[in-house]
Amino acid sequence: MQHIHDAQGFVIAIMGMLIVFAALTIISIFISLLPKLVVLLANIFPEGHHHAVQGKTTKKDDDKLLAAIGFGLLKIRANNGDKI
């Protein structure tokens, strides 16, 4: 214990804890202010037009897509020598 006291180990430990506490406090404040910052940025930079697909898909289209994906996965596993 004397070596720690002589080399001011306690002071260094307390300073380290204060630095970590300050950093965690800053991160906590930033996270709590983030929703307000997002609203502010949304007003400054509004969302543009999205280039989404305008057509509607039907259940029949979804079933065909799922069948094609399943067949492709089956072929990949068969080519790798996996038992089906």
N, C-alpha and C positions, 0 to 999 in steps of 0.2 A: 504494500500500500504506500509505503514511503516513496517508492520510485514514481508512482502515479502522481503523488502530491508534488514531488520535486519538479517533474516535467510539466506541470499544470494540465494533467490529463482531464481533471474534472471540468476545467474551464473549456477545454476543447470539446468535450462531450456535450456540455450544455450549449455551446455555440452551434454545434452540429444539430442538436435537437431543435434549436430555435430556427435555424435555416430551413430544416425540413418542415417545421410547423408553418413557417411563413409561405413556403412553396405550396403546401397543401391548402392553405387558406386562400391563396390566389387562385388555385385551380378550382376550389369550391365556389368562389365568387363568380368566376368565369362561367362555370356550368349553370349556376343559378340565373345568370343574366343572358344565357344563350337563347332562350325562347324570345325574349324581347329584342335581341339582336337580329334574330331571323325575321321577325315581323318588320323591323326597320329596313333590313336589306330587301325584303319582298316589296316594300313600297318604293324603294330606290330602283331596284332591278326587277320589274314585273316579269312574270312568266311569259314566254313567247308561245307561239302557236305550235302545238305538238303535231308531229307528222305520223299519226297513228293510222292504222288500217281502218277504213270506213265501213267495209263490208261486214256483214254478220256471218258467223259460222254456225253451222247446224250440227246437231248431234251426229248425223251421218258422216260429216266431214271429220269430226273428232274421232269417231270410231275407226275411220280409215287411217288417220294419222297414227293412232295408237297401235293399230295392227301393223303398220309399216315399221314403226319403231321396234315393236316386239320381234318382228321377223329379222330386222337388221341385227338386233342383239343376239338372237338365236344363231344366226350365221357366224357372227364373230366368235361366239363361244364354241361353235362346232369346229371352226377353223383353228382354234387354239387347242383343241383336243380335250376340252372339258366335257365331262359326262353330263348329259342332259336329263 
